[in-house]
Amino acid sequence: MKAMTMAELGQAAAVQGKCLIGFDGHVYDISNWLDHHPGGALAILHVNGKDATDHIRAFHPEHVWEVQMKKFLLCQLVLSPAEMAESTEHRKLSKSFNELKQRITDAGLFETSHSFYQLLLLRYVIHFVVSILLCLYLPKPLNAVLGGAAVASFWQQIAFFSHDAGHSCITKNRFFDSLLGTVLATLFGGLSLGWWKHSHNVHHIVTNHPEHDPDIQHMPVFAINKSFCNNLFSSYKGEVMDFGAAARWFVSIQHYTYFSICALGRFNLYVLSYAFLAKDYTRVQHASVEMAGLLGFWAWYSALTCSMGSPLLGAVFLLTSHILSSILHLQINVSHFGMSTEDLDCDEHFAAKALRTTMDVDCPRWLDWFHGGLQFQVIHHLFPRMPRHNLRHCVSFVRDFCVENELQYHAHGFVKGNGMVLDNLRDVARHVQFLLSTME
C-alpha cells in the first residue's frame, strides 16, 4: 500500500495482529521491535493502530525518528475527508502544542545544566555520610530516630534523581543515565529501576486510566474510581482486580486509612521490584548491576540496623526510616489521585490528557529541593525529557498555551492537593458503603 487512512491503520493493526503506529504522516510496522523496546512492549501497544506522533516526540530524542524508525517505514498516513472534518480541533491543538514545544526549545529549557546534577550528587554523598554518622555516633535512642529520619530523607532525594535518570534528563544518553539511575536506586535505595521504568512508561501513556495505568491500581486497599468496583481487568498486571470482601472492606474506609497505609508503602515497593526482577530479569537493562546493587543495599542497611545497639532500637530505626520516607508516596499520589480518571472513548490529544489527569503542586521556589521536581507533574507529563531545574521556568509557557486553547491548568498547594485526594477517596468509599448497604 502507498497510503493508509487512520481508519485503515486501526483496522490493519487489529486484523493483522501487527503493531502499526502513525508518526508524522507515515505508518511504521514495529512488530519486530516490540520485545526490544527499552520502555517495554506495553507502552507501545497502548498506541497501536493510532497516531503516536506526540508520544514519540515527547519520550525520545530526535535520532530515534530521524534514524532508527526509518527501518520500519511502511507507507504514508493520510486522512480521509471524513477524518479531516472530525479531527479539526485535534489538529489545531497539535499545531499549537508543536509551537509551544518550539518556543520552549528556543528558550533552552531542554538543555541540561550538568553542574546542577553534579552538585546534587555531591549533596547526596554528604547526606549519606551524615546519615551514617548520626546512626553510629549519636547517643541511644537518638541514633535510631534521627539516624532513621536522615536515611528516609536520603531515600526521598535519590528517588528524585533516579526519576530524572530514568527519563534521560541528565546527560541525554539513555545508557549512561539508566546506569547511573540504576546504581542510585538499587545500591542506595534497594529498589529496581527496571521495574519502575517498565511501570512508569505505561503510566505516562495511559495516565489515570483505571484499566491500564498501574500507578492507580492499588486494589484491594485503594480505589480512586468507582469503576474499580466492577472487577476490572488490569492490562498491566494481566489479571482481574477482584473486588472481593477484602477490597470492599478496605475501600469503604480508605479515606481513613490512606495515610497509614501509605506509611508502609516502601515495603510494597520492595515486593513489586523483586517480583518484577524474578519474572523479567533477562529483559532488564543493567540487570547484573541491579542484582549487585540490591545485594550491596541489604548489606549496608542490615549492618546499619544491627549497629543500633539492641533489637528494639534496630526495629525503631527500620520503622522510622521506612515510615518517614512515605512522604515520597504522598508527593507522587497528590498529582493524580484527585484528578480525572474518566475513561474517554475519543482519541484524546496527548496534551489534553496530561492537563486533565495531572496536577502541579504550587510551592515557593525555596521548597523545590523538597519536592524534587515532582511538584511540576503537569509540565513533566507534557515534556518528560525536560531537566528538573527548568520545569519552573516552563510554567508560564504552559499557562499561556492553556489560555490559547481553552484548557485548564491545575495547580494547588500540597495541603489542598492532599485534601482533594481524600475527597475523592471519600466519594468512592461512600459509593462502596451504599453498595454494601444494598447487599444486607
N, C-alpha and C positions, 0 to 999 in steps of 0.2 A: 504494500500500500504506500502511496505517496503522501497521504494525509489521513488523519483521523479527526472526527469531531469529539467533543467532550463526552457525548452520549456513547459514541463508538468506543472510546477509551475505557469507560466504565464497564461496558458490556464485554469487551475483549478480555479485560482483566478478570471478570467474574467467570466467563465461559471457558476461557483457555487455561485458567489456573496459573497464569503468569503474573509477575509483578511488573506492572506497567505504570509509569508515572509521567506526568506532564511537567515540563520545565521550559520556561522562556520560549514558548511557541513550538516545542518539539516533544516527541514521545520517546521515552527511553525504556528499554526492556532490561531490567536489572535483576532478573530472576536468578542468574548465576552468581550475583554479588551478595545476595541476601545474607548468607551464612558468614560472609567475610566483613560485613559492615561493622565498623568499630562501635557504633551506637546500638548494635543489636538489631536483629531482623524485625522485631515487633514495632520498633519506631518507624520503619519504612512501611510496613504492612498497613498501618493506620492511614497512610495517604495513597495506598494502592488504588489505581483507577481514577485518580484525581490530579488536579494541577497542584504540584508541590513546590512551585517556584519560590514563594515567600519563605517556606520552611527551609528549603535547601540553602537559600542565600543567608538565612539567619544563623544556621548552625555550622556552616562550612566556610573555609577560606576559598578565595577565587579559583585557585588551581584545581579544585575539585571539579567544577563545571567547565573550566576552560581546557582542562587536560584529561582528567580521569573519566568523566562521564561521556566523553565523545566515543569511547569504545562501545557504549551501549545504545547509541543513537539508532532509532528505528524508523521514524518518519516525522513529518510535520504535524503539529496540533493546530487545528483551526476551529473556529466557532461557526456553527450553523446560524442562519438568520434568526431562528427562534432563540438560540442560546445567546446571540448578540443582544437581543431585546431583553432577555431575562437577567443578564449579567451587567447591565449598565452601571448600577450602583456599586457592584463588586469591583468592576474595572476602574471606576472613578476613585474608589478607596485605595485600590492597589497602586494607582498612579500617584496619589497623594502620599502614600506610605513610602514609595520609592524616592519621591522628592525629599521627604523627611530624612530618610537614610542618607541621601546625598548631602544634605545640609550638615548632618551630624558628622559625616566623613570629612567634609571640608573643614569642619571645626576641629578636627584632630581627635575626636572623642573615642576612636577605636585604637588609638596609639597607646602603647603601654609605657608607663614610667618604670623602668627597671629598678631605679633607686628606691621607689616606693615599696616594691616587693622585697628588695634586698634588706631594707630597714625592718620590714615585717619579720623576715626570717631571723634577723639579729634580735629583735624583741622577743621572739618565741624562744630562742636559746636562753636568754636572760630569764624569761618567765619560767622555763622548765627547771633551770638551775636553782632559782629562788624557791620553787615548789619543793624540790628535793631537800634543800637546806632547811626549810621550815619543818618538813616531816622528820628530819634527822636530829635537829638541834633545839627545837622548841621544847619547853617542859611539857610533860604529860598533864592533862589530855589535850592541851592546845595544839600539840603536833598533829593529832588525828583530825581535829576540827579545822584549824586554819590551814594545815597542810592539804587536807581534803578539798577545802574550798579553792585553794590555789591550783590544784590539779584539775578541778572542774572547770575553772576559768581558762586554763591552758587548753583543755579539750575543746572548749567552745571556740576559741580563737583559731586553732589549727583546722577546725572544721570549715571555717570561712575560707581559709587559704586552699584547702583541698577542693572546695567547691569551685573556686576560681580556676584551679589547675585542671579540674575535670572538664571545664568549658574552654580550655586552651586560651585563657585570658592573659597568661603571664608572659610567656615567650612567643606565643602563637605557633610553637612547634608542638604538635599533638603528642609525639613520642616523648619528648623531654618533659612537657607539662604533666603528662599522665604518670611518668616515672616519679617525678618529684611529689605529686599528689599522693601516689601510692605509698611512698616511704613515710610521709607525714601521717596519712590516715591509718596505716597498719602498725608501724613501729611505735608511734606515739599516741595513737587513738584506739588501736585494737579493732578497727573496722575495715571492711573491704571496700576499696574504691571501685573495684569492678562491679560489685553488687549495686552500689549507689549509682554508677553511670548507667547501668542497664535499666534500673528503675526510673532514674531521673530523666533520661532522654524520652521515655514514653510519657512521663508526666508533662513535659513541655509540649508534646504534640497534641495530647488529648486532655488538657488541663481541666480538672473538676468534672470529668465525665464519669458518672457513677459506675459504669460497667468497664471502663478502660483505664482510668487513672489510678495507679497503685498508691499514690500519695493520699488518697481519701478513702481507701478501702481498709478500714480498721475494724471490721466485724470480728468477733461479736461485741467488742467493748464500745465502739462509737459508730454512729450513723449520722452523717451530716445532710442526708437527703432522705425523704420518705420512701423513695423507691427501693431503698435497701431492705424494706420490709417485705419485698416481693421475691426473695430468694434469687437475687440477680446472679448472673454468670459473669465471673471476672475473666476477661480476655487475657489479662496479665498473669494471673495465677493458674488459669486453665481449669477452674473448678467453680462450683456454685458456692456463693457466700450464704450459707444456711442461716435463715432467720428462725432459729430454734428457740428452745426455752432459755438457754443461756443468753442469747442475743436479746431476746425480749426483755429479760430482767435488767441486763446491763444498760441497754439503750433507754429504757424507761426512766433511769436515774442518771443518765450520762452528764447532765448539766451540774450534778452534784459531785460526780467522781472524776470529772475531766482533769483537774489539776493534779489530783493524787495519782491517777493512772499515768499521766504524762511524766510525773516524777520518777517513774520506773521505766521510762521509755528507752533508756540506753541499754538495758538488759535485752529488750526486744530487738534492738539494732544488732546486738551480737548474734542472736538467733537467726535473723534474716541474712546477715553477712555470711555466716558459716554454712547455713543451709544452701545458699546460692553457690558457694565455693564447692561444696560437696557434690552438687548437681552439675555445675557448668565450669568446673575448674579448667578444662582444656580450652575454653573459649574466653578466658580472662586474660587481658593484656597484662604482661608482667606478672604472670601467675606465680612463678617461683619467688619473685620479690615479695609478693603479697604473703605467701606462706612463711617466708623467713621473717618478714616484718611482724606478723602476728605472733610467732614464737618469741621474738625479741620483746614484744609488748608484754606478754604474760610473764616473761622472765623478770623484767624490771618492776612491773606493777605488783607482782606477787611478793617480790623481795621487799618492796617498799611497805606493803601491807603488813608483812611479818615483822618489820622493824619498829612497829608502833609500840611494842613493849608488852602487849598482852592480847589474847584473842578478842577481848571486849573492845579494846582500842582499835584493833585491826578491823573489826566489824563497823565501828564508828567511822573510821577513815573510808572504808569501802562505800558505806551508805552515803556519807557526806559528799564524796567525790561524784558519785553517780546521781544522787538526787539534785544537787545544785547544778549539774550540767544539763538538767532538764529544761533550763531556760531556753536552750537552743531549740527544743521541740516547740515551745510556745512561739518563738520567733519564726519558725518555719510555718506553723499552722495558722498563725494570725492572718497571713496574707491570702489564704484560700478558704479556710473553714467557714468564714462568714460571708463568702461571696457566692455568686450564682453557680448552681450545679445543674442548671437546666440542660436537658438533652435536646439540642436543636436539630431538627431534621435537615435544614438547609445547609449548604456548604458555606459556613461562616468564614469570613475573611480572617486570616492569621492575626492581624492587629486587633480586630473587633473582639475576637475570642479572648485575647490576652487582657484587654481592658475590661471585659465583662467578668472574668473569673479571678482577677488578681487585684490586690490592694497594696498600696505603698503605706509604710509607717512614717508618719510625719514626726520628725525629731530634729532637734538643733544639731548643727554641724559638729559640735564638740562630743556628741554621743555616737557619731558614726563608727568609732572604733568598737563600741559595744555591740552594734548590730551587724557589723562586718559586711555591709553591702546588702544584707537580706532585707533592709528597710526599703529598698528600691526594687521590689519584686516586679512591679509593672514595667519599669524600664528594662529590667533583666529579661523578662519574658519577651519583650519586643526585640531586644538586642542582646542575646545571651553571650556573645563573644566580646562585649564591651568590658574593659577593665574596671574593677571596683572603684578606683579613685576618680573615674569620670562619670559615674552614674548620677551624682547630684547635679552636675553641670548639664545633664541631658533633660532634666525635668521640665525646664521652660520650653524646650523644643517640643516635647510630647504634649504639654498643655496646649500649646498653640495648634498642634495637629488635631487635638480633640475638639477644640473650638471650631476649627475649619470644617471638620467632618461630622459635627453634632454628636460626638461620642463623649462618654463620661469618664473622667479620670478620678479614681478613688484614692484618697489619701486621708488617713486618720491617725490619731495618736495611738501609742501602744496600748494604753489602758482601754480606750474606747474600742480599739480593734478587738481586743480580747473580750470585751463586753458584747460585741457583735457575734463573736464565735459562740459565747454562752447563750445568747438569744436564739441562735439557730439550733444549737443542741437542745435547748429547752423546747423549741417548737416541735422538733421531731420526737422528743421524749413524750410530749403531751399527746401527739398523734398515736404513739405506741400505747400509752396508757388508755386512750379511748378504745383502741383495738382490743386490748386485754379486757376492758370492762364489758365489751360486747360478747366476749367469749365465755364469760362467767354464767 
